[in-house]
């Protein structure tokens, strides 16, 4: 019975069907499947499958976004049950993410935020056109482990350097890790500005965040 339920969860995410994902989550609750088990054995395998398809070039950005939204719908249904049982998902890390000042592009940032959230990270999305001061304040407020800086224009990517300098001046570096991304951003640029990592796609950003959190814990 559970195998059929888990397959419905996986399939809903792979198909990017948010309504089916919500229905599968509700069915899991009705069947007495623990919410954490539903997440780990039903929905997450679907996200991993979509991520693998995206990495292989078989799936594209819209497919990833639909899968992430379906996953989020399922989590919205399951979270109240987790709270009722006084069970919390282990938080992989706290991330503050945003698009730098002067830039209003957010599709890539939103996808990274959704995937980080569905992968167990606590995500605080500051939106677009975010000043260095707002990034610093948010990192302090949320006790972030990682800051994600997005820029889609060559004219705004220099803002990533400015934000890293602001974090440094506030005494938040190097414990707070910085990852950067966006169309004009490269690994060489990340190294030049002192970022801790770079990814060219959303799934890579999730794996990078996991590595950065692990490195931060090892250093403490």
VENVEN-V541915 format. One record per residue. N is the residue number from 1. RES is the residue in one letter. SS is DSSP state (hx for helix, st for strand, lp for the rest). Layout:
BEGIN
n=N res=RES ss=SS
n=N res=RES ss=SS
END
This chain:
BEGIN
n=1 res=X ss=lp
n=2 res=X ss=hx
n=3 res=X ss=hx
n=4 res=X ss=hx
n=5 res=X ss=hx
n=6 res=X ss=hx
n=7 res=X ss=hx
n=8 res=X ss=hx
n=9 res=X ss=hx
n=10 res=X ss=hx
n=11 res=X ss=hx
n=12 res=X ss=hx
n=13 res=X ss=hx
n=14 res=X ss=hx
n=15 res=X ss=hx
n=16 res=X ss=lp
n=17 res=X ss=lp
n=18 res=X ss=hx
n=19 res=X ss=hx
n=20 res=X ss=hx
n=21 res=X ss=hx
n=22 res=X ss=hx
n=23 res=X ss=hx
n=24 res=X ss=hx
n=25 res=X ss=hx
n=26 res=X ss=hx
n=27 res=X ss=hx
n=28 res=X ss=hx
n=29 res=X ss=hx
n=30 res=X ss=hx
n=31 res=X ss=lp
n=32 res=X ss=lp
n=33 res=X ss=lp
n=34 res=X ss=lp
n=35 res=X ss=hx
n=36 res=X ss=hx
n=37 res=X ss=hx
n=38 res=X ss=hx
n=39 res=X ss=hx
n=40 res=X ss=hx
n=41 res=X ss=hx
n=42 res=X ss=hx
n=43 res=X ss=hx
n=44 res=X ss=hx
n=45 res=X ss=hx
n=46 res=X ss=hx
n=47 res=X ss=hx
n=48 res=X ss=hx
n=49 res=X ss=hx
n=50 res=X ss=hx
n=51 res=X ss=hx
n=52 res=X ss=hx
n=53 res=X ss=hx
n=54 res=X ss=hx
n=55 res=X ss=hx
n=56 res=X ss=lp
n=57 res=X ss=lp
n=58 res=X ss=lp
n=59 res=X ss=lp
n=60 res=X ss=lp
n=61 res=X ss=hx
n=62 res=X ss=hx
n=63 res=X ss=hx
n=64 res=X ss=hx
n=65 res=X ss=hx
n=66 res=X ss=hx
n=67 res=X ss=hx
n=68 res=X ss=hx
n=69 res=X ss=hx
n=70 res=X ss=hx
n=71 res=X ss=hx
n=72 res=X ss=hx
n=73 res=X ss=hx
n=74 res=X ss=hx
n=75 res=X ss=hx
n=76 res=X ss=hx
n=77 res=X ss=hx
n=78 res=X ss=hx
n=79 res=X ss=hx
n=80 res=X ss=hx
n=81 res=X ss=hx
n=82 res=X ss=hx
n=83 res=X ss=hx
n=84 res=X ss=hx
n=85 res=X ss=lp
n=86 res=X ss=lp
n=87 res=X ss=lp
n=88 res=X ss=lp
n=89 res=X ss=lp
n=90 res=X ss=lp
n=91 res=X ss=lp
n=92 res=X ss=lp
n=93 res=X ss=lp
n=94 res=X ss=st
n=95 res=X ss=st
n=96 res=X ss=st
n=97 res=X ss=st
n=98 res=X ss=st
n=99 res=X ss=st
n=100 res=X ss=st
n=101 res=X ss=lp
n=102 res=X ss=lp
n=103 res=X ss=lp
n=104 res=X ss=lp
n=105 res=X ss=lp
n=106 res=X ss=lp
n=107 res=X ss=hx
n=108 res=X ss=hx
n=109 res=X ss=hx
n=110 res=X ss=hx
n=111 res=X ss=hx
n=112 res=X ss=hx
n=113 res=X ss=hx
n=114 res=X ss=hx
n=115 res=X ss=hx
n=116 res=X ss=hx
n=117 res=X ss=hx
n=118 res=X ss=hx
n=119 res=X ss=lp
n=120 res=X ss=lp
n=121 res=X ss=lp
n=122 res=X ss=st
n=123 res=X ss=st
n=124 res=X ss=st
n=125 res=X ss=st
n=126 res=X ss=lp
n=127 res=X ss=lp
n=128 res=X ss=lp
n=129 res=X ss=lp
n=130 res=X ss=st
n=131 res=X ss=lp
n=132 res=X ss=hx
n=133 res=X ss=hx
n=134 res=X ss=hx
n=135 res=X ss=hx
n=136 res=X ss=hx
n=137 res=X ss=hx
n=138 res=X ss=hx
n=139 res=X ss=hx
n=140 res=X ss=hx
n=141 res=X ss=hx
n=142 res=X ss=hx
n=143 res=X ss=lp
n=144 res=X ss=lp
n=145 res=X ss=lp
n=146 res=X ss=st
n=147 res=X ss=st
n=148 res=X ss=st
n=149 res=X ss=st
n=150 res=X ss=st
n=151 res=X ss=lp
n=152 res=X ss=lp
n=153 res=X ss=lp
n=154 res=X ss=lp
n=155 res=X ss=lp
n=156 res=X ss=lp
n=157 res=X ss=lp
n=158 res=X ss=hx
n=159 res=X ss=hx
n=160 res=X ss=hx
n=161 res=X ss=hx
n=162 res=X ss=hx
n=163 res=X ss=hx
n=164 res=X ss=hx
n=165 res=X ss=hx
n=166 res=X ss=hx
n=167 res=X ss=hx
n=168 res=X ss=hx
n=169 res=X ss=hx
n=170 res=X ss=lp
n=171 res=X ss=lp
n=172 res=X ss=lp
n=173 res=X ss=lp
n=174 res=X ss=lp
n=175 res=X ss=lp
n=176 res=X ss=lp
n=177 res=X ss=st
n=178 res=X ss=st
n=179 res=X ss=st
n=180 res=X ss=st
n=181 res=X ss=st
n=182 res=X ss=lp
n=183 res=X ss=lp
n=184 res=X ss=lp
n=185 res=X ss=lp
n=186 res=X ss=lp
n=187 res=X ss=hx
n=188 res=X ss=hx
n=189 res=X ss=hx
n=190 res=X ss=hx
n=191 res=X ss=hx
n=192 res=X ss=hx
n=193 res=X ss=hx
n=194 res=X ss=lp
n=195 res=X ss=lp
n=196 res=X ss=lp
n=197 res=X ss=st
n=198 res=X ss=st
n=199 res=X ss=lp
n=200 res=X ss=lp
n=201 res=X ss=lp
n=202 res=X ss=hx
n=203 res=X ss=hx
n=204 res=X ss=hx
n=205 res=X ss=hx
n=206 res=X ss=hx
n=207 res=X ss=hx
n=208 res=X ss=hx
n=209 res=X ss=hx
n=210 res=X ss=hx
n=211 res=X ss=hx
n=212 res=X ss=hx
n=213 res=X ss=hx
n=214 res=X ss=hx
n=215 res=X ss=hx
n=216 res=X ss=hx
n=217 res=X ss=hx
n=218 res=X ss=hx
n=219 res=X ss=hx
n=220 res=X ss=lp
END
